[in-house]
Amino acid sequence: MNEKSKQSIEAFLQTSRRRFLQLTGSVALTASSAKSATTQGQSERVESILSGLSIEEKVGQMLQVNVESLDPAEVGHLFTDLHVGSVLTGGANPPTFDPNELRRNIDDLQRFAIANTDHGIPFAFGIDAVHGNVSVDGATAYPHNLGLGATRNPDLASKIGRETGKSVRAIGAHWNFAPDADLQRDPRWGRYYEGFSEDPFLTSEMVSSMVKGIQEMRNGIRVGATTKHFAGYSQPMNGNDRSPALIPLRELRQKVFPPFKSGIDAGSASIMVNSGSVNGVPAHASKELLTDILRDQWGYEGVVISDWDDFERMVNMHEYVPTFRDAVREGVTAGVDVYMEPDNPERFVSTLLDLIRTGEIPMARIDEAVRRVLRLKERLGLFARPFHSKSEQAVGSNRELSEQAATESMTLLKNEGVLPLPQDVNSLLVTGPSADSVRNQMGGWTLGWQGLSKGIDAEPAATTVLDGIRDAVRSRATVTHIPTAHTFKPYGDDIWEFTNEDEIRSAAEASDAVVLVLGEGPYSEGFGNVNTIALPDAQQRLVDTVAETDTNAVGVLIAGRPRGTKTVIDQLDAVLMAYQPGTAAGSAVANVIFGETNPSGKLPFTWPQSTGQLVNVHNQRPPRAPSTSESHEPLYPFGYGLSYTEFEYSNLRLAPGKLPSHSERGSLTVTVTVTNTGGRDGTAVVHVFNTNGYGSVIRPDRRLMGFERVSLEAGQSKRVTIEASLSTLLTVPGDITGEKRGLVLEEGKYEITVGNLTETITVGTSGYTDWTPDSETGE
């Protein structure tokens, strides 16, 4: 970089700091102003309803009850006796899978609730539509979020959110418990696939787009999005769901919080709380999280909802308080507005009423929570339009969007000249437990909490990998399918068997190529915890058997996390990570295998060599191992993904970008020329990383600052411009106990890397900050 450019960037950063401070003042002032403006903007309708409610009716609005029936004769008392404000059908498993029947039933119950309560307040209906509205028969399933993170396409996430929101509202529901803003740090965790990435910036971009898509509507919002699980849920110390997390405050501020703030800035109607504990305190009892940070610092005025029965978990799991009464007091005081109660709503109501009458919870806190609930219902249009629109389709039918998402997610990890398979291939063996399994390609939260189970008389739209391959080759090749056994255990360990070794060896030897569709079955939460990233033993033996032949072996991994160690992957000639691709699994996989599509997916996580490397993420500096020790380099790094062509980068330039404002921290404008030097059209994903820099604390090896997809014909070049976020360079300075300070862009030199090109920016002594000194300590 020339001296003039350096001076220009430093001047920009100094101007940015002054502009930022002028615009925002202190954090406390900004939050206070935002809160004041929101309060002043409350509608007369909400205030009028609130003023007329009894204490019992207010408490009812703070209660969300799980229902297994929508028949007013069975659940009508929830509204007439308990004044319930919202209901849900937990686990994406409503009382009926027929979308039209479900819509009619919700409307019938809504009519009953409005007609048989004093104030006629409509209820809100919540559902877990986490990868499309896969809660009714025939619905389109999109890839789970981890696969979407591999696309590096926030616009695609927004479109999927929009289609999901339309479908959720069309079946009569109003509140979607998605998206997940948790960083995916430990693949042993049973909810790894629900998040977008291990990287804060990538996750933030995808969360923001998904929230906007789900809620998009001309007036108000179509469906309330829920950014979850605030905060630190995905970093349990032992990798097990809902286990304690110990996260330094510096890491919370620099990495864990930004995706949640991104969801809030996008207008997320609600925030769901982390079911676990962070640094010794259950998140549901943390006033620091739910009030000091969420409300006072960030100015959030949406609804804070608990996760499933988590006041009870304070007693029987965390052993934080001895009684449910204590838990309700702690949770509501900390900032929970709505309690998700699966089993005993009467207990919550009577407990909270008693706490109000004894003065342990002030009436002002109750009014605050109920006001937020009523405001959400107003934003949803429930007071004006409490029933569904008959013009809306009850099942989303955008199969093309599902195929685009699955195709863009496909991540080619290994290719020893095998793929794409030649057009003149005569015979293929397709084997492995997921080749013809709709259940496995869907994953969890699909017509059921743990995934498709026996006895469910419904199925999402789906093309299996086997069907996709058969459709692709048609009559020009023979496709032999030999399955291997898989017994799905929705609340236990799946059973994987490999008993037809001789049959598969013979078929492999007689084929031109073998496609092994490997991975894992569906799961959710604690039932998906694992102790190893290795494939199940039966699948490892299947790979061993095929590897003993001279036939080329292509591994396709259907999994919600990295599954497969170096030992297994070394035996395969090509490896395609398909994640949990949903409806269009078959066409997406087949198009890559046969070269109709040039793969462009990039890993949204770091793939360890083995379980012993955990936890190993790209933006956390790994220990420098002695030369005699095993390398800490991963099997595949974050951002890895092969193509059938080659890309080169040249002419990297940096320049001042956007100035900071209330909602943006500013950026650098990064421009680079990308050239497709290969013989095929393809899509490059251009990543901008900060790769080095010294400061008051140790910095990560790589911090993602921006990214862009660019499609290029063979031989074509394009000049790509990326607004790289300065927020990713912020750090909390100081010693071990200096974490009370805020985020600062420290002075010094920062390397900015694109591909194999690096330029350096220098930040002067006026590097900008969002921290205002403490009035008492001056720290």
Secondary structure, DSSP 8 states (H G I E B T S, - for coil): --HHHHHHHHHHHHHHHHHHHHHH--HHHHHHHHHHHHHHT--HHHHHHHHH--HHHHHHHTEEEE-S---HHHHTHHHHTT---EEE-TTT--S-S-HHHHHHHHHHHHHHHHHTSSS----EEEE--SSS-TTSTT------HHHHHHHT-HHHHHHHHHHHHHHHHHTT--EE---B------TTSTTGGGSS-S-HHHHHHHHHHHHHHHH--SSS-SSB-EEEEETTTT--TTS-TT--B---HHHIIIIIHHHHHHHHHTT-SEEEE-SSEETTEEGGG-HIIIIIIIIIIT---SEEE--TTHHHHHHHTS--SSSHHHHHHHHHHHT--BEEESS-HHHHHHHHHHHHHTTSS-HHHHHHHHHHHHHHHHHTTTTT--S--TTS-SS---HHHHHHHHHHH-EEEEESS--S--TT--EEEEESTTTT-HHHHH-SSSSSTTSS-TT---------HHHHHHHHHTTSSEEEEE---EE--TTS--EE----HHHHHHHHHTSSEEEEEEE-----GGGG--S--S--HHHHHHHHHHHTSSSEEEEEEE-SS----HHHHTT-SEEEEEES-GGGHHHHHHHHHTTSS------SS-B-SSGGG-S--TTS------TTS-----SB-TT--B-SS-EEEEEEEEEE-----SS---EEEEEEEEEE-SSS-EEEEEEEEEEE---SS---S-EEEEEEEEEE-TT-EEEEEEEEEGGGG-B--SSTT-TTS--B--SEEEEEEETTEEEEEEE-TT--BS----TTT--
